[in-house]
Amino acid sequence: MENNYILAINPGSTSTKIAVSIGTIPVFLKTILHSADDLTEFEKITDQLEFRMNLVLKEVRDNDIPFDQIKIVIGRGGIIRPILSGIYEVNDEMIKDLHEGIRGEHASNLGGLVANEICKNFPRAKAYIADPVGVDELQDVARITGHPEIKRVSIFHALNQKATGRTYARSCGMNYEDLNLIIAHLGGGISVGAHKNGQVIDVNNGLDGDGPFGPERSGSLPNGSLIEYCFRNELTHEQVRKMLVGNGGLIAYTGSNDAHKLEINARRGDKKARLLQQAMAYQISKEIGAQSAVLSGEVHAIILTGGIAHNPDLTGYIKEHVSFIAPVFIYPGEDEMRALAENGVMLMKGNIKAKEYSEENFVAGLDLNNLD
């Protein structure tokens, strides 16, 4: 009997996750870890393309997945041009932008590239990405920063936020597109989005570390103090960026980005750990409160997801501070492999159509000098 297999690929900075399913039925899931020695020879992230593709091919072959029955290969979307959410078929323009790192280098840029290359081995397969981190559905008023030279950019955990929103909607017999939700992804980066009728009309830039601080991001810092610190210490552009993203947040305070370790220490009575955990939860709560104003207080539910959502002390603190806005639901973890597979199933069933990555689907943003 012939089956239609879906192969999902999620490249991370030190791992490549692979999942194969028949529809929504999982066949196997594998996380391939990459040591520093594995990756040290590659100057750019995209130079790892052949290395990662061969590892994925080996896993598919070793697990006896018939190449001719793989119909969809779907990768985690990278930092490409701003686009609306959805599934996009990988094309030449996307490949060019991913190779060039048009909006920055990130491991997720390999998702579409590996999917495209690997499809050359599968006679029936097509390559796609779904809900990349560059999804941009911001309303115009959310794009204004306070200075015309500084633009607000939409980069967030779109794949997990959208998938979690759909999961919640199904649980209450509704459509995601009919709900107003605030969804907070709590992981290495933290993003809190206002979802209005299926679009994320406002969200903090989790990649750059805007909004609440997290395990390795500083969050939104006081402008004056930041300026003074940078000039006083004569920091370079790279040093400032590393201070805000990579060496900020918990790393700056404790020397570790391990949120689970912080949780354990806080329970053991470490007063500093407890205060830092509360401060992170406090800032997340404030961001949720801000997004409730974006939705005019009309919020069906607040959803907490991501790896840090496993911490009941942190989520309990948030719940205590925001449950007056709307009921709080917790979906711990970041099941991006399931989210990719679900997008593949919706495409296969014809519930959604793949979009073309082209200029007509790019989000232009706001031009104050040319308002209609």
C-alpha positions, -999 to 999 in steps of 0.1 A, spaced: 0 0 0 13 34 -10 15 61 16 21 99 14 50 107 38 58 141 52 94 148 62 99 178 85 133 193 91 142 218 119 179 230 119 191 245 151 224 260 160 237 227 175 212 202 162 191 191 133 157 176 142 140 153 117 104 139 119 87 116 94 49 111 95 22 96 74 -3 123 77 -4 131 114 8 96 124 44 98 134 68 73 120 100 84 137 116 114 153 153 120 156 175 148 170 210 148 155 234 167 178 263 186 163 294 192 183 316 223 180 341 201 161 315 191 136 307 228 127 340 245 132 351 241 96 321 260 83 326 298 80 289 306 74 258 287 85 247 281 50 281 264 43 267 235 64 241 227 38 256 196 23 268 183 57 233 186 72 215 173 41 236 141 41 228 134 77 190 138 70 193 115 40 211 89 60 184 89 87 156 85 61 175 57 44 184 39 77 148 40 88 135 24 56 114 53 45 106 47 8 120 77 -11 93 75 -38 65 79 -12 78 111 4 55 138 -9 62 168 12 95 180 27 89 209 49 116 229 67 115 255 94 115 289 77 144 312 82 149 350 83 137 359 49 119 389 36 88 399 56 58 378 45 24 369 57 20 336 76 14 304 57 32 277 37 55 288 9 70 265 -18 108 269 -19 117 287 -51 149 302 -66 142 336 -51 139 322 -16 170 301 -21 190 332 -31 178 351 -1 185 323 23 220 318 9 227 355 12 212 358 47 193 388 34 181 397 69 208 379 90 223 345 95 204 320 115 204 282 117 167 282 106 179 296 72 190 260 65 154 247 67 143 257 32 178 250 17 180 215 31 144 208 21 151 219 -14 183 200 -19 170 168 -3 139 168 -27 163 161 -56 165 126 -41 128 121 -38 110 118 -72 75 129 -59 85 154 -33 82 192 -32 100 215 -7 82 240 15 87 262 46 59 272 70 54 302 92 90 314 92 104 337 119 100 367 96 62 365 94 50 401 94 13 409 101 18 440 121 -8 467 119 5 500 108 1 518 141 24 491 157 52 500 132 58 535 146 87 535 170 91 572 180 118 580 155 116 578 117 151 563 113 142 534 136 119 507 122 100 481 141 106 446 127 85 415 131 106 386 140 92 361 164 84 324 171 56 324 144 56 286 138 51 276 175 28 306 183 5 299 153 4 261 159 -3 266 196 -31 290 188 -47 264 164 -43 237 191 -61 258 216 -89 267 191 -95 231 184 -97 223 221 -127 246 224 -143 238 191 -135 271 174 -114 284 146 -81 301 153 -92 328 128 -122 337 150 -103 343 182 -83 370 199 -54 355 218 -22 366 235 4 339 231 38 341 249 66 319 237 90 314 266 123 299 254 158 311 247 141 340 232 108 354 245 81 367 222 46 378 232 21 382 203 -14 398 200 -33 374 177 -64 390 163 -86 369 140 -56 348 128 -31 376 124 -3 387 148 -10 424 147 17 433 173 46 413 188 80 421 203 111 412 183 123 381 202 154 376 180 169 410 189 158 406 225 132 433 226 105 430 253 111 408 284 146 396 292 152 359 289 180 333 293 204 350 270 187 382 258 188 415 277 153 426 268 143 463 263 168 483 284 165 519 296 177 540 266 197 566 285 215 540 306 223 519 276 237 549 256 259 560 285 272 524 291 281 519 255 299 552 251 316 550 285 330 516 277 337 524 240 320 492 228 320 481 192 289 473 172 295 435 177 301 439 215 268 458 219 249 432 199 265 404 219 256 422 251 220 424 241 217 390 224 238 361 235 254 375 267 224 392 282 196 382 305 203 353 328 238 348 314 247 384 324 233 380 359 243 344 367 268 333 341 244 306 328 215 306 304 200 275 321 165 285 332 158 251 347 189 255 369 176 289 380 142 273 388 159 246 410 181 272 428 151 294 435 132 265 451 163 257 472 160 292 487 186 311 466 172 346 470 190 360 439 176 331 417 141 336 431 142 374 424 156 369 389 129 343 381 102 367 394 116 396 375 115 376 342 79 365 350 71 401 359 84 415 326 65 388 307 33 397 326 38 434 317 42 425 280 10 405 281 -7 434 297 5 457 269 -8 433 243 -42 432 260 -44 469 254 -36 462 217 -67 439 216 -88 465 235 -92 441 263 -112 417 241 -90 386 248 -104 351 247 -74 334 262 -38 339 272 -15 311 262 20 303 276 42 280 255 79 272 250 104 253 271 103 277 301 65 272 303 74 238 320 83 259 352 51 260 373 65 287 396 72 311 367 39 304 350 21 306 383 35 341 389 24 351 354 -11 336 359 -15 354 391 -7 388 375 -27 385 342 -56 361 348 -78 392 354 -75 398 316 -85 364 304 -82 327 313 -46 314 311 -37 281 294 -3 265 294 11 244 265 47 237 276 74 230 251 79 240 215 66 212 193 78 227 161 81 193 144 44 186 150 36 221 138 56 215 105 38 182 100 4 197 106 11 224 80 21 196 56 -12 177 63 -33 209 58 -15 214 25 -19 177 14 -57 178 22 -62 210 3 -72 229 35 -46 256 26 -27 264 -5 10 270 -8 19 307 -14 46 319 -38 76 336 -24 77 366 -46 75 404 -45 37 405 -47 36 386 -14 63 405 5 51 429 32 63 464 23 58 479 58 48 515 63 59 545 43 47 576 61 54 597 31 31 577 9 0 570 29 -31 562 9 
